[in-house]
Amino acid sequence: MSRMADLYRGAHSRTVKVRGPATDYDCLACGVRPAAEWAYRGGDPQEMRAPSNGAMCAYSDNPSYYDPLCRPCHRFRDGHGPPDAGPGQLVLPFDSL
């Protein structure tokens, strides 16, 4: 693993250490599902980039720049298509993601 990838993983680990697991929260984007992951929302003036899953990903060392999101909302925010709410679940507008 590269040093950059270690720094990326470390930033996420720090967020869990400071704010607890994302699963302790509801999804900030949809409010329908429980959160599953911490997601970088952007906006950090000291934003960094590192490889993750074959792509360069933006991240922050500051845990306050992360939101608790469910997996579908996190994937949508990261540009991987619309979230799948699942059968019988409400799909809300995602303009704020």
Helices and strands as residue ranges (DSSP letters): H 3-19, G 22-24, E 37-40, E 48-52, E 55-59, G 63-65, E 66-69, H 71-77
